[in-house]
């Protein structure tokens, strides 16, 4: 077992870890949240990026690289910037500078249901809803970590998700391009190095 672990460690680079504090301001069951976050983790783990979610964040010694807020709906409906009237921007939004992601749980219910014009909230399957939530979170994390204002032609960072691909079982359509994965790994490694040198400076100054 140890030999196998060592062997595997020799093949793949050690995963870089990202801590993600989540402020849950929407009424979602623990099961839905857990399975959504699992979906998000799976999208990043193939690229050697491990996500560590914290659902009860209580202040960090160093500011988090990215923060997630989940709310039922926007205070005022607004279609944001780069690509108008696209699904993903009705489902979530990322403030690049603050690296703050906001997701809207009720909007996502409408997207999963496939009917945006319905006024009452649709009844959606928990598993399918969680899967879609995890994918939208992964997309917004991509914006935040890549500092990407626009979109790619395909994969996770494309500009719009059809109802079908959001809810489909397979996650092939949600892959990150290798160069994007590398850019995210570089950002995370850079943040680790900065935190380390800040900690060392604190020790030196003591
Ligand atoms: Zn987007």
Boltz pocket constraint, residues with backbone or C-beta under 6 A from the ligand:
constraints:
  - pocket:
      binder: B
      contacts: [[A, 88], [A, 89], [A, 139], [A, 143], [A, 150], [A, 151], [A, 157], [A, 158], [A, 159]]
      max_distance: 6.0
